[in-house]
């Protein structure tokens, strides 16, 4: 657990900056609780700040110990949640089995390691579960009163307090349902017994709702979890289904989460097989948290904690049944081999830890950021440059960078956008933000309207519109003056002092020299980011140089092979295209199995005149993703060209 959450903060890509600023100004600027306070584009849009108290906690922590202490706080929160979940699991299945089950759970927790209010929800969900479990164990409903202060805090710290409400409802239903079923023969007795049981749970629920209403936005704040997606005009990966994302990215947690869901379902079948009855709470909770994880990848860490509890409970009950009927599970046998069981468990845990340490230096399937606490290297270099050179706005920035700019520049500068889709109208994203990056006419229109002086942008933004924008923005009006592993800064030649622009502009030789200097002091992820930046700046030879360096130290890295193949794919030379195809196939064979890779290979085959191979590649892409739009489009084109007699199934060029 310590290894997983000891990852440095990529400050320019997370929302921590905005949370810190919230905590700093909430008492002097209460409008931050109700309006889109930090933006100059849509300042009057109503915004329900459902996480303001987390900002206060984060800011006080930051004042006490900076970003390193924030990392430690994050570790303590998730560790507390994990220990509570482990205690619940251990009570059902014992220490050794719970320890083994914990290993894949810790891997799942690596999906969400950033310092964010959501981590409080991990703890609060398991605390709610712990209290509900104690209510059943002690047969004392007065313990439910502990939920009232918990939900008061939760409703002001993070929007996931609604998960706690659902969990409470599931527990109440699980308690009421057996009472209802027990009196199946007597209609009146059934309803009376169910009502008497319901009253106990309903009264406490009313107090919990009152606690949740104690937030700055009152009823709006209570209902906001159910309304937030109504105004959510910007699609973000963390809210996408795992079945959607598995075709777009390589994430070791996606197949792991799917596998654990299958194993959990089998454990419920096993439980029913041995006991011929249902545990309603466990079943309903298992279904609910599995659906949360399926529909949004951000929830698979929460699912992991719940899986630890539920699977241990199902397995523990089944093992207790077996123990009473099989010699090999009797106490004498267990005592005899306890040392081997403990040793095997310890070796597996050590092996998992060593794998994670290897992963952070190489593949980064689970640990994506550099190892350590506090900010990642170079996170604050760009703002130092901005201040040292007395740059100013209006600034055009991208979605990812907005929160960092809020922390660095408010109140001197406001942002164009930040990473709160709910704080901007759907029309803003659909008609302004995306079009102005994709269409030069729109960019010219809004650049004139807002009179941008500076572009302050994350070149790590992998959205199609950001990539198009960055690759086409350096022109007669804009010049590149700064870049690092994360960001770029460009100045408008007309809206800034010409002498300053001239003195700060980076020429081609300086850009190349600085990229090489940054690569020397960068980790694996930083080198990949710089190689991608070189490609955006139309310097494929520089990108190739970085990828080749990475392959020299790790020749079998499938991701790097795929990326290098992508660089070669932009060539017009036949031999280089063949080399591109070779590297792309190596990447695919090495585990980077994505439909997009087959699309790239198919396009290369098409350009080489091998239409049969291209057709086969696109059909392979469809096997991985049935609705792959690129493959469907080109296969349709191939069929039309065949009917017109313009291509044959051999390698004959049209």
C-alpha positions in Angstrom: 0.0 0.0 0.0 2.8 2.4 0.9 4.5 1.7 -2.5 1.3 2.3 -4.4 0.5 5.6 -2.9 4.1 6.9 -2.7 3.7 8.5 -6.1 4.6 12.1 -6.7 1.9 14.6 -7.6 1.6 15.6 -11.3 0.3 19.0 -10.3 -0.5 20.3 -13.8 -2.9 17.4 -14.5 -4.9 17.1 -11.2 -7.5 19.3 -9.4 -5.5 19.7 -6.2 -4.6 23.3 -7.0 -8.2 24.4 -7.1 -8.9 22.6 -3.8 -6.0 24.4 -2.1 -7.3 27.8 -3.4 -10.8 26.9 -2.2 -9.5 26.2 1.3 -7.5 29.5 1.2 -10.2 31.9 0.2 -13.5 30.2 1.2 -13.9 32.4 4.3 -13.1 35.7 2.5 -14.7 34.8 -0.8 -17.9 32.8 0.0 -19.0 33.1 -3.7 -16.6 30.2 -4.4 -19.3 28.0 -2.8 -22.0 29.0 -5.3 -20.5 30.3 -8.6 -17.9 29.6 -11.2 -15.6 31.8 -9.3 -12.3 31.4 -11.0 -13.2 31.7 -14.7 -13.4 34.8 -16.9 -15.4 33.1 -19.6 -18.5 32.0 -17.6 -18.2 33.6 -14.2 -22.0 33.7 -13.5 -22.7 30.0 -14.0 -24.1 28.5 -10.8 -21.7 26.0 -9.3 -22.4 23.8 -6.2 -19.1 23.5 -4.4 -19.7 20.0 -2.9 -16.1 19.5 -1.8 -15.3 22.8 -0.1 -14.4 21.3 3.3 -11.8 19.0 1.7 -10.2 22.1 0.4 -10.0 23.6 3.9 -8.4 20.4 5.2 -5.9 20.2 2.3 -4.9 23.9 2.7 -4.3 23.6 6.4 -2.2 20.5 5.8 -0.3 22.3 3.0 0.4 25.2 5.4 1.7 22.7 8.0 4.0 20.7 5.8 3.6 21.5 2.1 3.0 19.0 -0.7 4.9 16.2 1.1 2.5 16.3 4.0 -0.4 16.3 1.6 1.0 13.0 0.2 1.3 11.6 3.7 -2.3 12.7 4.5 -3.5 10.9 1.4 -1.6 7.7 2.4 -3.1 7.8 6.0 -6.6 8.2 4.6 -6.5 5.3 2.2 -4.5 3.2 4.7 -7.2 3.8 7.3 -9.9 2.7 4.8 -7.9 -0.4 3.9 -7.2 -1.4 7.5 -10.9 -1.1 8.4 -11.8 -3.2 5.3 -9.2 -5.7 6.2 -10.5 -6.0 9.7 -14.0 -6.7 8.3 -12.5 -9.3 6.0 -10.3 -10.9 8.6 -13.3 -11.4 10.9 -15.0 -13.5 8.2 -12.1 -15.3 6.6 -9.1 -15.1 8.9 -5.7 -13.3 8.6 -4.0 -15.3 5.9 -6.8 -15.6 3.4 -7.6 -11.9 3.8 -4.0 -11.1 3.3 -3.9 -13.0 0.0 -7.1 -11.4 -1.2 -5.6 -8.0 -0.3 -2.9 -8.3 -3.0 -5.1 -7.7 -6.1 -7.1 -5.1 -4.1 -3.9 -3.1 -3.5 -3.3 -3.2 -7.3 -6.8 -1.9 -7.9 -6.2 1.0 -5.5 -3.4 2.1 -7.8 -6.1 3.5 -10.2 -6.7 6.5 -8.0 -3.7 7.7 -6.1 -3.9 11.4 -6.4 -4.6 13.7 -3.5 -8.3 14.4 -3.9 -11.5 14.6 -1.8 -12.5 11.2 -3.1 -10.0 9.6 -0.8 -12.1 10.8 2.2 -15.0 8.9 0.6 -13.0 5.7 0.6 -12.7 6.0 4.3 -16.3 7.1 4.9 -17.7 4.3 2.8 -15.8 1.7 4.8 -16.6 3.5 8.1 -20.3 3.4 7.2 -20.0 -0.3 6.4 -18.1 -0.9 9.7 -20.9 0.8 11.7 -23.6 -1.1 9.9 -21.8 -4.3 10.5 -21.5 -3.5 14.3 -25.2 -2.7 14.4 -26.0 -6.3 13.2 -23.3 -7.8 15.4 -24.3 -6.0 18.6 -28.0 -5.9 17.8 -27.9 -2.2 18.9 -29.4 0.3 16.5 -28.2 3.2 18.7 -24.8 2.7 16.9 -26.5 4.2 13.9 -26.3 7.6 15.6 -22.6 7.7 14.8 -23.5 8.0 11.1 -25.1 11.5 11.7 -21.8 13.4 12.3 -20.1 11.2 9.7 -22.6 12.2 7.0 -22.4 15.9 8.1 -18.7 15.9 7.3 -19.1 13.7 4.2 -21.8 16.0 2.5 -19.3 18.9 2.7 -16.2 17.0 1.7 -17.2 14.9 -1.3 -20.1 14.2 -3.6 -19.9 10.4 -2.9 -21.9 10.8 0.3 -24.8 9.5 -1.9 -23.0 6.1 -1.9 -23.2 6.1 1.8 -27.0 6.8 1.6 -27.4 3.9 -0.8 -25.4 1.6 1.4 -27.6 2.5 4.3 -30.7 1.8 2.2 -29.3 -1.5 1.1 -28.7 -2.5 4.8 -32.2 -1.4 5.8 -33.7 -3.4 2.9 -31.6 -6.4 3.8 -32.9 -6.2 7.4 -36.6 -5.7 6.4 -36.8 -8.3 3.6 -36.3 -11.4 5.8 -39.0 -10.1 8.2 -41.3 -9.6 5.3 -40.6 -13.1 3.8 -40.9 -14.8 7.2 -44.5 -13.9 7.5 -45.4 -15.0 4.0 -48.5 -16.9 5.1 -50.2 -14.0 6.9 -50.7 -10.8 4.8 -51.4 -8.5 7.7 -48.6 -9.9 9.9 -46.1 -9.6 7.0 -46.8 -5.9 6.5 -47.0 -5.1 10.2 -43.7 -6.8 10.9 -42.0 -5.1 7.9 -43.4 -1.7 9.0 -42.2 -2.1 12.6 -38.7 -3.0 11.4 -38.8 -0.2 8.8 -39.6 2.5 11.4 -36.3 1.9 13.2 -34.3 2.4 10.0 -36.5 5.3 8.7 -36.0 7.5 11.8 -32.3 7.2 11.6 -32.4 7.9 7.9 -34.3 11.1 8.5 -31.5 12.3 10.9 -28.9 11.4 8.3 -30.7 13.4 5.6 -30.9 16.4 8.0 -27.1 16.1 8.5 -26.6 16.0 4.8 -28.7 19.2 4.4 -26.3 21.0 6.6 -24.2 22.2 3.6 -23.9 25.7 2.1 -26.3 24.8 -0.8 -28.9 23.1 1.4 -31.4 21.0 -0.7 -29.4 21.7 -3.9 -26.3 20.2 -2.2 -28.3 17.2 -1.1 -29.7 16.5 -4.5 -26.6 17.5 -6.5 -25.1 13.9 -6.8 -28.2 13.0 -8.8 -28.1 16.1 -11.0 -24.4 16.7 -11.7 -24.3 14.8 -15.0 -27.2 16.9 -16.4 -24.7 19.7 -17.1 -21.5 17.8 -17.9 -20.5 18.9 -21.3 -16.9 17.6 -21.2 -16.3 13.9 -21.4 -13.5 12.7 -19.2 -11.9 9.3 -19.1 -12.5 8.7 -15.3 -16.2 8.7 -15.9 -16.1 6.2 -18.8 -17.0 2.6 -18.6 -14.2 0.0 -18.3 -15.6 -1.8 -21.4 -15.3 1.4 -23.4 -11.8 2.3 -22.2 -10.3 -1.1 -22.6 -10.3 -0.4 -26.4 -8.5 2.9 -26.0 -5.8 2.4 -23.4 -3.7 -0.3 -21.7 -4.6 -0.3 -18.0 -3.7 -3.4 -16.0 -6.6 -2.6 -13.6 -9.3 -3.1 -16.2 -8.8 -6.9 -16.7 -8.1 -7.2 -13.0 -11.4 -5.5 -12.0 -13.3 -7.7 -14.5 -11.7 -10.8 -13.2 -12.5 -9.9 -9.6 -16.1 -9.2 -10.5 -16.3 -12.7 -12.0 -14.7 -14.3 -8.9 -17.0 -12.4 -6.7 -20.0 -13.7 -8.6 -18.7 -17.3 -8.2 -18.3 -16.7 -4.5 -22.0 -15.8 -4.2 -22.8 -19.0 -6.1 -20.6 -21.0 -3.7 -22.2 -19.4 -0.7 -25.7 -20.3 -2.0 -24.5 -23.9 -2.9 -23.4 -24.6 0.7 -26.1 -22.7 2.7 -29.1 -22.7 0.3 -29.9 -19.1 1.3 -29.1 -15.5 0.3 -27.2 -12.9 2.2 -29.3 -10.0 0.9 -27.0 -7.2 2.1 -23.9 -8.7 0.5 -25.6 -9.5 -2.7 -27.2 -6.0 -3.1 -23.9 -4.3 -2.1 -21.9 -6.5 -4.5 -24.2 -5.7 -7.4 -24.2 -2.0 -6.6 -20.5 -1.5 -6.3 -19.8 -3.7 -9.3 -22.1 -1.5 -11.4 -20.4 1.6 -10.1 -17.0 0.2 -11.3 -18.4 -1.0 -14.6 -19.9 2.3 -15.5 -17.0 4.6 -14.4 -13.4 3.5 -14.1 -12.9 6.0 -11.2 -14.9 3.6 -9.0 -12.8 0.4 -9.4 -10.7 1.4 -6.4 -13.8 1.5 -4.2 -14.9 -1.8 -5.7 -11.6 -3.2 -4.7 -12.1 -2.4 -1.0 -15.7 -3.7 -1.1 -14.5 -6.9 -2.9 -12.0 -7.6 0.0 -14.9 -7.5 2.4 -17.5 -9.4 0.4 -15.3 -12.1 -1.1 -13.7 -12.8 2.4 -17.2 -13.1 3.8 -18.4 -15.5 1.2 -15.2 -17.6 1.3 -15.1 -17.6 5.1 -18.6 -18.9 5.4 -17.9 -21.6 2.9 -14.6 -22.6 4.5 -16.3 -22.9 7.9 -18.8 -25.3 6.4 -16.0 -27.3 4.9 -13.9 -27.4 8.1 -16.7 -29.1 10.0 -16.8 -31.9 7.3 -13.2 -32.4 6.2 -10.1 -33.6 8.2 -7.6 -31.5 6.3 -9.2 -28.3 7.7 -9.2 -29.4 11.3 -7.1 -27.5 13.9 -4.3 -30.1 14.1 -3.6 -29.9 10.4 -3.7 -26.1 10.4 -1.4 -25.8 13.3 1.1 -28.3 11.7 1.4 -26.3 8.5 0.8 -22.7 9.8 4.4 -21.7 9.4 4.3 -22.8 5.7 1.1 -20.9 5.2 2.5 -17.8 6.8 5.7 -18.1 4.8 3.9 -18.5 1.5 1.6 -15.5 2.2 4.7 -13.4 3.1 6.5 -14.4 -0.1 3.5 -13.5 -2.3 3.2 -10.1 -0.6 6.9 -9.4 -1.1 6.7 -10.6 -4.7 3.8 -8.2 -5.3 5.8 -5.4 -3.8 8.9 -6.1 -5.9 6.7 -6.3 -9.1 5.3 -2.8 -8.3 8.8 -1.4 -7.8 9.7 -2.9 -11.2 6.5 -1.5 -12.7 7.2 2.0 -11.6 10.6 2.0 -13.4 9.5 0.2 -16.6 6.0 -0.6 -17.9 4.0 1.7 -15.5 0.8 -0.4 -15.9 -0.1 0.3 -12.2 2.3 3.0 -10.9 2.2 5.7 -13.5 4.0 8.6 -11.7 7.5 8.9 -10.3 8.1 7.3 -6.9 8.1 9.5 -3.8 6.1 12.2 -2.0 5.3 15.8 -2.9 5.4 17.3 -6.3 6.8 15.6 -9.4 10.1 17.1 -10.8 9.6 20.3 -12.7 5.9 20.8 -11.7 6.5 24.4 -10.8 9.1 25.4 -13.3 6.6 26.9 -15.8 5.0 29.2 -13.2 8.4 30.4 -12.1 9.2 31.3 -15.8 5.8 33.0 -16.1 6.4 35.2 -13.0 10.1 35.8 -13.7 9.3 37.2 -17.1 6.3 39.2 -15.9 3.9 37.5 -18.3 0.2 38.2 -18.1 -3.2 37.3 -19.5 -5.8 37.0 -20.8 -4.6 33.4 -20.8 -5.9 30.6 -23.0 -5.4 27.3 -21.1 -6.6 23.8 -21.5 -8.9 21.8 -19.2 -6.3 19.9 -17.4 -4.1 22.8 -16.4 -6.9 25.1 -15.1 -6.7 24.0 -11.4 -2.9 24.5 -11.2 -3.3 28.0 -12.7 -6.0 28.9 -10.2 -3.6 28.1 -7.4 -0.7 29.8 -9.0 -2.3 32.9 -10.4 -5.6 33.8 -8.7 -6.5 36.6 -8.1 -4.1 38.3 -10.5 -5.4 36.1 -13.4 -8.5 34.1 -14.0 -8.6 31.0 -16.2 -10.3 30.3 -19.5 -11.4 26.9 -18.3 -10.6 24.4 -15.5 -11.4 20.7 -14.8 -14.9 21.2 -13.5 -17.3 20.3 -16.4 -20.3 21.0 -14.1 -19.1 24.7 -13.7 -19.4 25.5 -17.4 -22.4 25.2 -19.7 -22.6 22.4 -22.2 -22.7 25.0 -24.9 -19.3 26.4 -23.8 -17.6 23.1 -24.4 -19.6 22.2 -27.6 -19.5 25.6 -29.3 -16.4 27.3 -28.0 -13.7 25.2 -26.2 -13.5 22.2 -28.6 -14.2 24.0 -31.9 -11.6 26.7 -31.3 -8.9 24.1 -31.0 -10.0 22.0 -34.0 -10.9 24.9 -36.5 -8.5 27.7 -37.2 -11.4 30.0 -38.1 -13.0 29.5 -34.7 -9.6 30.0 -33.0 -9.1 33.3 -34.9 -12.6 34.4 -33.9 -12.3 33.7 -30.2 -8.7 34.8 -30.0 -9.8 38.2 -31.2 -12.8 38.2 -28.9 -10.9 37.4 -25.7 -7.7 39.2 -26.8 -5.4 36.4 -25.6 -1.9 37.4 -24.8 -0.6 34.0 -23.6 -1.3 30.4 -24.2 -0.5 28.3 -21.1 -1.2 24.7 -22.1 -0.4 21.1 -21.0 1.2 19.4 -24.0 0.4 16.1 -22.2 -3.3 16.7 -23.0 -4.0 13.7 -25.2 -7.5 14.8 -26.4 -7.8 15.0 -30.3 -8.6 18.7 -30.1 -5.6 19.5 -28.0 -3.2 17.6 -30.2 -4.6 19.3 -33.3 -4.3 22.7 -31.6 -0.8 22.3 -30.4 0.5 21.0 -33.7 -0.9 24.0 -35.6 -0.6 27.0 -33.2 2.9 28.2 -33.8 2.3 30.5 -36.7 2.7 34.2 -37.7 0.7 35.3 -34.6 2.1 33.0 -31.9 5.6 32.0 -30.9 6.9 29.3 -28.4 8.8 30.8 -25.5 8.8 28.0 -22.9 8.2 24.3 -22.5 9.0 21.6 -19.9 7.9 18.0 -19.3 4.3 19.0 -18.8 3.5 22.4 -20.3 4.1 25.0 -23.0 3.9 28.7 -23.0 3.3 30.7 -26.2 3.0 34.5 -26.6 0.9 36.5 -29.0 3.2 38.6 -31.1 0.7 41.4 -31.5 -0.7 41.7 -28.0 2.7 41.6 -26.2 5.7 43.8 -26.3 7.6 43.0 -29.5 11.0 43.2 -27.9 10.0 40.9 -25.1 8.6 38.4 -27.6 11.7 38.5 -29.7 14.0 38.0 -26.7 12.0 35.1 -25.3 11.3 33.2 -28.6 12.9 29.7 -28.8 14.5 28.9 -32.1 14.8 25.4 -33.6 18.2 24.7 -32.2 17.3 25.9 -28.7 14.2 23.7 -28.7 16.2 20.6 -29.6 18.9 21.4 -27.1 16.4 21.9 -24.3 14.5 18.7 -25.1 17.7 16.7 -24.8 18.6 18.4 -21.5 15.1 17.6 -20.1 15.3 14.0 -21.3 18.6 13.5 -19.5 17.0 14.3 -16.1 13.6 12.7 -16.7 12.1 9.3 -15.7 10.4 6.9 -18.1 7.1 8.8 -18.1 8.8 12.2 -18.6 10.8 10.9 -21.5 7.6 9.6 -23.2 6.0 13.0 -22.7 9.0 14.8 -24.2 9.0 12.4 -27.2 5.3 13.1 -27.8 6.1 16.9 -27.5 8.8 16.5 -30.1 6.3 14.9 -32.5 3.9 17.7 -31.9 6.6 20.2 -32.8 7.1 18.3 -36.1 10.5 16.9 -35.0 10.0 13.2 -35.6 13.8 12.5 -35.7 14.0 13.9 -32.1 11.1 11.7 -31.0 12.7 8.7 -32.6 16.0 9.5 -30.8 14.2 9.4 -27.4 12.2 6.2 -28.1 15.4 4.5 -29.3 17.1 5.5 -26.1 14.2 4.0 -24.1 14.3 0.8 -26.1 18.1 0.5 -25.6 17.5 0.1 -21.8 14.2 -1.8 -22.2 14.1 -3.4 -25.6 10.8 -5.4 -25.1 8.7 -2.4 -24.0 5.5 -2.8 -26.0 4.3 0.8 -25.5 7.6 2.3 -26.7 7.7 0.0 -29.7 4.2 1.1 -30.6 5.0 4.8 -30.2 8.1 4.4 -32.3 6.1 2.7 -35.0 3.7 5.6 -34.9 6.6 8.0 -35.6 7.8 6.0 -38.6 4.2 5.7 -39.9 4.3 9.4 -40.7 7.0 8.8 -43.4 6.5 8.7 -47.1 9.4 6.3 -47.6 8.4 2.7 -48.3 11.2 1.1 -46.2 10.4 3.4 -43.3 6.7 2.4 -43.5 7.8 -1.3 -43.4 9.8 -0.5 -40.3 6.8 1.2 -38.8 4.6 -1.9 -39.4 7.3 -4.1 -37.8 7.4 -1.9 -34.6 3.6 -1.7 -34.4 3.3 -5.4 -34.6 6.0 -5.9 -32.0 4.0 -3.6 -29.7 0.8 -5.6 -30.3 2.6 -8.9 -29.8 4.1 -7.5 -26.6 0.7 -6.9 -25.0 -0.3 -3.5 -26.4 -3.4 -5.0 -27.9 -5.6 -2.1 -29.0 -7.9 -1.7 -32.0 -6.2 1.6 -32.8 -2.9 -0.3 -33.3 -4.5 -2.5 -36.0 -6.0 0.6 -37.6 -2.5 2.1 -37.9 -1.1 -1.1 -39.3 -4.0 -1.3 -41.8 -3.4 2.2 -43.0 0.3 1.4 -43.6 -0.7 -1.7 -45.6 -3.1 0.4 -47.6 -0.4 3.0 -48.4 1.9 0.1 -49.4 -0.7 -1.2 -51.8 -1.4 -4.4 -49.8 -5.2 -4.1 -49.8 -5.8 -7.7 -48.7 -3.6 -7.3 -45.7 -5.3 -3.9 -44.9 -8.7 -5.5 -45.1 -7.6 -8.3 -42.8 -6.1 -5.8 -40.3 -9.3 -3.8 -40.1 -11.3 -7.0 -39.5 -8.9 -7.9 -36.7 -9.6 -4.4 -35.2 -13.4 -5.3 -35.3 -12.8 -8.5 -33.4 -11.3 -6.4 -30.6 -14.0 -3.7 -30.8 -17.2 -4.4 -32.7 -18.1 -0.8 -33.2 -14.6 0.5 -34.2 -15.6 3.5 -36.4 -12.3 3.7 -38.3 -12.4 0.0 -39.2 -16.0 0.1 -40.2 -15.5 3.1 -42.4 -12.5 1.7 -44.3 -14.0 -1.7 -44.7 -17.1 -0.1 -46.2 -14.8 1.8 -48.6 -13.1 -1.4 -49.6 -16.3 -3.1 -50.4 -17.4 -0.2 -52.6 -14.0 -0.2 -54.4 -14.3 -3.9 -55.0 -17.7 -3.5 -56.5 -16.4 -0.8 -58.8 -13.5 -3.1 -59.8 -10.9 -0.6 -58.6 -9.1 -3.0 -56.3 -8.5 -6.7 -56.2 -7.8 -9.1 -53.3 -4.2 -9.4 -54.3 -1.5 -6.7 -53.8 -2.2 -5.0 -57.1 -2.3 -1.2 -56.7 -5.4 0.6 -58.1 
